[in-house]
Structures are given as C-alpha cells and as structure tokens.
C-alpha cells in the first residue's frame, strides 16, 4: 500500500493520501483518507494558489511604485 503525507486543501491539515478504496482494493487514484479529495484535485488547488500569490505580489509591487510616484 502506497501512503503519502500531504497537505489537504479541503481538510486544511496534513493527512494521509493512499491508493486503496474502502474495501482494501488497490489501484484506485490517490485520495485523502479523511475527505476523499483526489491527489490531482489537491495539486490543482495548490497550483492555482501559487498563481494567485504570484499575481498579488506583482500587483502589490505596481501599487507601491504608483504610490511612490504620486508622493
């Protein structure tokens, strides 16, 4: 059984992701053991978050430079 400790954006905590279903069958997509969010869904949320953090940092820099120009 393959288990990984991953931060789950749905549970908002570190949780175990595994590749078994509730009947113990292996081969299913890796999912959170608490909320069943798939690892690929969690990865997509993480990438989207990184994109927005980067965007907000750029916007903050533009806002600061515009403010300094007006002062």
Residue pairs with C-beta under 8 A, 6 or more apart in sequence:
1 18
1 19
1 20
1 26
2 18
2 19
2 30
3 16
3 17
3 18
4 16
4 17
4 18
4 30
4 39
5 14
5 15
5 16
5 17
6 14
6 15
6 16
6 17
6 32
6 39
6 42
7 13
7 14
7 15
7 42
8 14
8 15
8 17
8 32
8 34
8 35
8 37
8 42
9 37
9 42
9 45
9 46
9 49
10 32
10 35
10 37
10 42
11 32
11 34
11 35
11 37
15 32
15 33
15 34
15 35
16 32
16 33
17 30
17 31
17 32
17 33
17 39
17 42
18 30
18 31
18 33
19 26
19 27
19 28
19 29
19 30
20 26
20 28
21 28
29 38
29 39
29 40
30 38
30 39
31 37
31 38
31 39
32 38
32 39
32 42
